[in-house]
Structure formats: C-alpha cells, structure tokens
Amino acid sequence: MTGDKQLFKTIIILDGGMVTFGDKSKGNVIGIGKVPLNSTCDVDEVYLVDELGYNLLNLFGPTRTSSIGGRKYTFVIIDDFSRFTWVIFLSHKDKALSNFEVFYKKVQREKGYYISTIRRDHGGEFENRAFENFYNDQGISHNFSSPKSPQQNRVVEHKNRTLQDMGITTKRSQKFNSHVALISQLEPKKVDEALKDDYLIKAMKDELDQFEKNKVWDFVPKPSNTSILGTKWVFKNKLNKSGQVVCNKARVVSQGYSQQEGIDYDETFVHVARLKSIRILLDFAAHKGFKLFQMNVKRVFLNGYISEEVYVKQPPGFVSDSC
C-alpha cells in the first residue's frame, strides 16, 4: 500500500474500505492498481490509502568525533514510504526545533507535499511544548513509540546505526588513505630505481638501522686474500586482503652463490615452525588450561650467531669510503 498516487501505472478508484496500521490507527482505501517495480516487473493489487505517509524523527549524540563544523549531534528524518533520509548536524539538541521548521518549509516548497504525520520516540528534544505548538499550528498529527521499546521505531534506529557505522568506516578510510600516502606503490627489481623513491629509501635506512642495533657487522678495511661476499637489495611490498600496499619492505641479502661448500661454509639451515608442532602446542595448552602469548620479533634472523668470520660488501647505494 502507498499514499502516493503518482507511483501507479494503472489505478481503479474505490469508494470504501479501511486498513489498520501497527499503531492501531486506520486509513481509508481509495484505490487499487498496478505499480511498476522496475522496467520489466510490476506489482499488482497495490492499495492507495488516503493520507498514508509518515515521517520518522530521531536524534542521536553526542558522538565522539564532531563534524567539520564542530557539531556532535545528528538529526535524522526519514520518509516512511520511500525511506528517503535527511541528515542534519546540530551543535546541541536545543537546535532540533528551529532546524525542523526550516526543513518543513523546504520540503513543502521542493516536493509540493505537506507533512501529515510524524512518528517519534519520547526524547526530550521532541516531547516539549514548543514542538507541540508547532505541530498544532501546522496541523501535523504525531505518534509515539512505547517507552524503552526501540524496536517500535526500528526504521530510524536501524538508520542511526547505519550512519554511525558509515562514520566509523569513513574515519578509518581517511586514516588508511593518509597512511597509504606515505607508502611507495613501486616494487623495483633494481636498486637504482629504489634510490629515486624517498619512501623506499626510508625502508632501506630502517633495514640498516636494525643491523646497527643488533650489531650484525663491523665496518673494517677490505682484507687481502679473503673471499668477500657481495650484497644486494630485495624489495617487497606487503599487501592487505584488498590487495592494497600497506608496507614497503627492503632487505639486504648476501650473494651466497659465490660460496663453496666446505670452504666458505659447513652447513646451512633456517628455523621454521612446523604446523604439526604448533597444533601439538595448542592442544597441550588447551588441555592444561595454559595461557599462550604470541610475539612478533622483527628481523628475527639478526638475533642469531655465527662462529665463522664472514666478510660482505657494503649494500649498494650506501657505500662509505671511511672506516
């Protein structure tokens, strides 16, 4: 059913018949017809009900984050039939009436319709003498939802939640975008390309800072009659689940292919946690009621020790002549 005659594709005018709404109020059925749902589908037997049209009002706030104009309250007005929504930001709840008066005149001029009925909760910003006088002057009937029963005002309550979630999402998106603005989108194969990008240079410096903090190497003059391993940069961008770059990684690696087994090294190994071992640990902890903590060690391989004396060249792009 609807109260908008302009929606009908075909209509038959009726004389008589009533419908009862959820709030026990009644409406006169003045027609029945066909309403187009889209270009290929119509809805048959839609009732045209005289003066059917609610506007739902609600106000929420204060929010933790204010709008650009410093307003922390949100005045939400919804047309019950079309679900068209107007959102007005307020500096304080006391501004609800003055803003609604402006809204009432604007809608009347723009749409050519009069607001006949308003449904709202028992919020103090609406349930007062000033609002009551305005309703009476304009001939607007109004309904209340029962106290402590937001489900009776579920349309606007759901809209409130949607608007708040949108605000949180927008805020997170702005933070993410500001973070992305400080990240390079390149993943170069050659160090010459990386040295032209300020953000990749920062990632390279962070890598060398970790080497310095962990005392990985000492800067010494080039020894004679000693095999010296070359070094190279490897660049990799970390992506989130949406495929967006969230972190630039730059790693210094040695060119180990120049080593000979038994001469430059005796064995190679890397610590890798087996999935089976992790499962056994989790099962045992669950059985004993242990509390497990996860810790991420940045560049964990730098914390290891080697017994051999290994010489490597300085990383390309960061070569110093002094020692």
C-alpha positions as CSV (number, residue, x, y, z in Angstrom):
1,M,0.0,0.0,0.0
2,T,1.1,3.6,-0.6
3,G,-0.2,7.1,-0.3
4,D,1.5,8.4,-3.4
5,K,-0.9,8.3,-6.4
6,Q,1.8,9.2,-8.8
7,L,3.5,5.8,-8.4
8,F,0.7,3.9,-10.1
9,K,0.8,2.7,-13.7
10,T,-2.9,1.9,-13.7
11,I,-5.4,2.6,-10.9
12,I,-9.1,1.9,-10.2
13,I,-10.7,4.3,-7.8
14,L,-12.6,2.7,-4.9
15,D,-15.2,4.0,-2.6
16,G,-15.0,2.4,0.8
17,G,-12.7,0.1,2.8
18,M,-10.2,0.7,5.6
19,V,-6.9,-0.6,6.7
20,T,-5.4,-0.8,10.3
21,F,-1.8,0.1,10.9
22,G,0.6,-1.3,13.5
23,D,-0.1,1.7,15.8
24,K,-3.8,0.9,15.7
25,S,-4.6,3.9,13.5
26,K,-6.8,3.5,10.4
27,G,-6.7,4.7,6.9
28,N,-9.2,4.9,4.0
29,V,-8.6,2.8,0.9
30,I,-9.4,5.0,-2.1
31,G,-7.9,2.9,-4.9
32,I,-6.2,-0.2,-6.2
33,G,-3.9,-0.6,-9.1
34,K,-0.5,-1.7,-10.6
35,V,2.8,-0.1,-9.5
36,P,5.9,-0.7,-11.7
37,L,8.8,-2.2,-9.6
38,N,11.3,-1.8,-12.4
39,S,11.4,-1.7,-16.2
40,T,10.4,-5.4,-16.5
41,C,8.3,-6.1,-13.5
42,D,5.0,-4.7,-12.0
43,V,3.4,-5.2,-8.6
44,D,-0.4,-5.9,-8.9
45,E,-3.1,-5.1,-6.4
46,V,-1.4,-2.2,-4.6
47,Y,-3.8,-0.2,-2.4
48,L,-3.9,3.6,-2.5
49,V,-4.5,4.7,1.1
50,D,-5.7,8.2,1.7
51,E,-3.1,10.4,3.5
52,L,-0.7,7.5,4.1
53,G,2.7,9.0,4.8
54,Y,4.8,9.0,8.0
55,N,7.9,10.9,8.6
56,L,10.2,9.3,11.2
57,L,12.2,11.6,13.5
58,N,15.2,10.7,15.7
59,L,18.3,12.4,17.1
60,F,21.4,10.8,18.4
61,G,24.6,12.1,20.0
62,P,26.9,13.4,21.2
63,T,29.3,11.5,19.0
64,R,32.9,11.0,20.0
65,T,34.0,12.8,16.8
66,S,32.5,16.1,15.8
67,S,31.7,17.1,12.2
68,I,33.8,19.6,10.3
69,G,31.6,22.4,11.8
70,G,32.1,21.1,15.3
71,R,28.7,19.6,15.6
72,K,28.3,16.3,17.6
73,Y,24.5,15.7,17.3
74,T,22.7,14.2,14.3
75,F,19.1,14.9,13.5
76,V,17.7,12.1,11.3
77,I,14.4,12.4,9.3
78,I,13.1,9.5,7.2
79,D,10.1,9.3,4.9
80,D,8.4,6.1,6.0
81,F,7.3,5.2,2.4
82,S,10.3,5.9,0.3
83,R,12.9,5.6,3.1
84,F,14.4,8.8,1.7
85,T,16.6,10.2,4.5
86,W,17.7,13.7,5.5
87,V,20.6,14.1,7.9
88,I,21.1,17.4,9.8
89,F,24.0,18.0,12.1
90,L,23.4,20.0,15.2
91,S,25.6,21.7,17.7
92,H,23.1,20.9,20.5
93,K,19.7,19.2,20.9
94,D,18.0,22.5,21.5
95,K,18.5,23.3,17.8
96,A,16.2,20.5,16.7
97,L,13.0,22.6,16.5
98,S,14.5,25.5,14.6
99,N,16.1,23.1,12.1
100,F,12.9,21.1,11.7
101,E,10.9,24.3,11.0
102,V,13.4,25.1,8.1
103,F,13.2,21.5,6.9
104,Y,9.3,21.6,6.9
105,K,9.2,24.7,4.7
106,K,11.9,23.5,2.4
107,V,10.2,20.1,1.8
108,Q,6.9,21.7,1.2
109,R,8.3,24.0,-1.5
110,E,10.5,21.5,-3.1
111,K,8.2,18.4,-3.2
112,G,4.8,20.1,-3.1
113,Y,3.6,17.8,-0.3
114,Y,2.5,18.6,3.3
115,I,3.8,16.5,6.2
116,S,0.7,15.0,7.8
117,T,2.0,12.5,10.4
118,I,5.2,12.2,12.4
119,R,6.3,9.2,14.5
120,R,9.0,9.7,17.1
121,D,10.2,8.4,20.4
122,H,9.9,10.1,23.8
123,G,13.1,12.0,23.6
124,G,13.0,15.3,25.4
125,E,14.2,17.2,22.4
126,F,10.9,16.3,20.7
127,E,8.4,15.9,23.6
128,N,8.1,19.5,24.7
129,R,5.7,22.4,24.5
130,A,7.5,24.2,21.6
131,F,7.3,21.2,19.3
132,E,3.7,20.5,20.4
133,N,2.7,24.1,19.4
134,F,4.4,23.8,16.1
135,Y,2.5,20.5,15.3
136,N,-0.8,22.1,16.2
137,D,-0.2,25.2,14.2
138,Q,0.7,23.2,11.1
139,G,-2.0,20.5,11.6
140,I,0.5,17.7,12.0
141,S,-0.5,14.6,13.8
142,H,2.1,12.7,15.7
143,N,2.6,9.2,17.2
144,F,4.9,8.0,19.9
145,S,6.7,4.7,20.3
146,S,6.3,3.0,23.6
147,P,9.0,3.8,26.3
148,K,12.1,1.6,26.2
149,S,11.0,-0.1,23.1
150,P,13.3,0.9,20.2
151,Q,12.0,-1.9,18.1
152,Q,8.8,0.1,17.5
153,N,11.0,2.8,16.0
154,R,13.2,0.2,14.2
155,V,13.4,2.0,10.9
156,V,15.1,5.1,12.2
157,E,17.0,3.2,14.9
158,H,18.5,1.0,12.2
159,K,19.3,4.1,10.1
160,N,21.1,5.6,13.2
161,R,23.3,2.5,13.4
162,T,24.0,2.6,9.7
163,L,25.0,6.3,9.8
164,Q,27.3,5.7,12.8
165,D,28.9,2.7,11.1
166,M,29.4,4.8,7.9
167,G,31.1,7.5,10.0
168,I,33.4,5.0,11.6
169,T,34.2,3.4,8.2
170,T,34.9,6.8,6.7
171,K,37.2,7.8,9.6
172,R,39.1,4.5,9.2
173,S,39.3,5.0,5.5
174,Q,40.7,8.5,5.9
175,K,43.4,7.2,8.3
176,F,44.2,4.4,5.9
177,N,44.4,6.8,2.9
178,S,46.7,9.1,4.9
179,H,48.9,6.1,5.7
180,V,48.9,5.0,2.1
181,A,50.0,8.4,1.0
182,L,53.3,7.8,2.9
183,I,54.0,4.4,1.1
184,S,55.5,3.8,-2.2
185,Q,53.5,1.8,-4.7
186,L,56.6,0.6,-6.5
187,E,58.3,-2.8,-6.1
188,P,61.6,-2.3,-8.0
189,K,63.9,-5.0,-9.2
190,K,67.0,-2.8,-9.3
191,V,68.4,-0.6,-6.5
192,D,68.9,2.3,-8.9
193,E,65.1,2.6,-9.3
194,A,64.6,2.4,-5.5
195,L,67.1,5.2,-4.8
196,K,64.8,7.5,-6.8
197,D,61.9,7.0,-4.3
198,D,62.0,8.7,-0.9
199,Y,59.8,6.1,0.8
200,L,61.8,3.2,-0.4
201,I,65.0,5.0,0.7
202,K,63.4,5.2,4.2
203,A,62.6,1.5,4.1
204,M,66.3,0.8,3.2
205,K,67.5,3.0,6.1
206,D,65.2,1.2,8.5
207,E,66.8,-2.1,7.5
208,L,70.3,-0.8,8.1
209,D,69.3,0.7,11.4
210,Q,68.2,-2.8,12.5
211,F,71.6,-4.1,11.5
212,E,73.2,-1.4,13.6
213,K,71.1,-2.0,16.7
214,N,71.7,-5.8,16.6
215,K,75.4,-5.3,16.0
216,V,75.3,-7.5,12.9
217,W,78.6,-6.3,11.4
218,D,81.6,-4.1,11.9
219,F,83.0,-1.7,9.3
220,V,86.6,-2.7,8.6
221,P,89.1,-2.2,5.8
222,K,89.0,-4.7,2.9
223,P,91.2,-7.7,3.8
224,S,93.5,-9.3,1.3
225,N,93.4,-12.9,0.2
226,T,89.9,-13.3,1.6
227,S,86.7,-14.2,-0.1
228,I,84.2,-11.3,0.2
229,L,80.5,-11.9,-0.5
230,G,78.5,-9.4,-2.4
231,T,75.2,-8.0,-1.2
232,K,72.1,-6.9,-2.9
233,W,68.7,-5.3,-2.0
234,V,65.5,-7.2,-2.3
235,F,62.3,-5.1,-2.3
236,K,58.8,-6.5,-1.4
237,N,55.5,-4.7,-0.7
238,K,53.2,-6.1,1.9
239,L,49.6,-6.2,0.9
240,N,46.3,-6.3,2.8
241,K,43.4,-8.6,2.0
242,S,42.1,-6.0,-0.5
243,G,45.4,-6.0,-2.4
244,Q,46.5,-2.5,-1.3
245,V,50.1,-1.8,-0.3
246,V,50.4,-1.2,3.4
247,C,54.1,-1.5,4.0
248,N,57.4,-1.3,2.0
249,K,60.0,-3.8,2.9
250,A,63.7,-3.6,1.9
251,R,66.1,-6.4,2.8
252,V,69.8,-6.7,2.5
253,V,70.8,-10.3,1.4
254,S,74.2,-11.8,0.7
255,Q,75.0,-13.3,-2.7
256,G,75.6,-16.7,-1.3
257,Y,76.0,-18.4,-4.7
258,S,79.7,-17.3,-4.6
259,Q,80.4,-19.6,-1.6
260,Q,81.8,-23.1,-1.9
261,E,80.6,-25.8,0.5
262,G,83.3,-27.0,2.8
263,I,85.4,-23.9,2.2
264,D,83.2,-20.9,2.9
265,Y,80.6,-22.8,5.0
266,D,79.9,-26.2,6.5
267,E,76.1,-26.2,6.8
268,T,73.0,-24.2,6.1
269,F,69.8,-24.2,7.9
270,V,66.8,-22.0,8.8
271,H,64.4,-22.1,11.7
272,V,60.9,-22.9,10.5
273,A,58.0,-23.8,12.8
274,R,56.2,-27.0,11.6
275,L,52.5,-26.8,11.5
276,K,52.2,-30.1,13.3
277,S,54.3,-28.8,16.2
278,I,52.1,-25.7,16.5
279,R,49.0,-28.0,16.6
280,I,50.5,-30.1,19.4
281,L,51.4,-27.0,21.4
282,L,47.8,-25.6,21.1
283,D,46.3,-29.0,22.0
284,F,48.5,-29.3,25.1
285,A,47.8,-25.7,26.2
286,A,44.1,-26.2,25.8
287,H,44.2,-29.5,27.8
288,K,46.2,-27.9,30.6
289,G,44.5,-24.5,30.5
290,F,47.7,-22.7,29.8
291,K,47.6,-19.1,28.5
292,L,49.6,-18.6,25.3
293,F,51.1,-15.3,24.1
294,Q,52.2,-14.6,20.5
295,M,55.2,-12.3,20.0
296,N,56.5,-11.0,16.7
297,V,60.3,-10.5,16.6
298,K,61.2,-8.0,13.9
299,R,64.0,-9.4,11.7
300,V,64.5,-12.5,13.9
301,F,67.4,-13.8,11.9
302,L,69.5,-10.9,13.0
303,N,69.4,-12.3,16.6
304,G,71.4,-15.4,15.6
305,Y,75.1,-16.0,16.0
306,I,77.7,-17.4,13.5
307,S,81.0,-18.9,14.6
308,E,82.8,-18.2,11.2
309,E,84.2,-14.8,10.2
310,V,82.4,-13.7,7.1
311,Y,83.2,-10.6,5.0
312,V,80.5,-8.9,2.9
313,K,80.5,-5.8,0.7
314,Q,78.6,-2.7,1.7
315,P,75.0,-2.6,0.5
316,P,74.7,-0.8,-2.9
317,G,73.7,2.8,-2.6
318,F,75.1,3.0,1.0
319,V,78.8,2.7,0.4
320,S,81.2,4.7,2.6
321,D,84.9,5.2,1.9
322,S,85.8,5.8,5.6
323,C,86.2,3.2,8.2
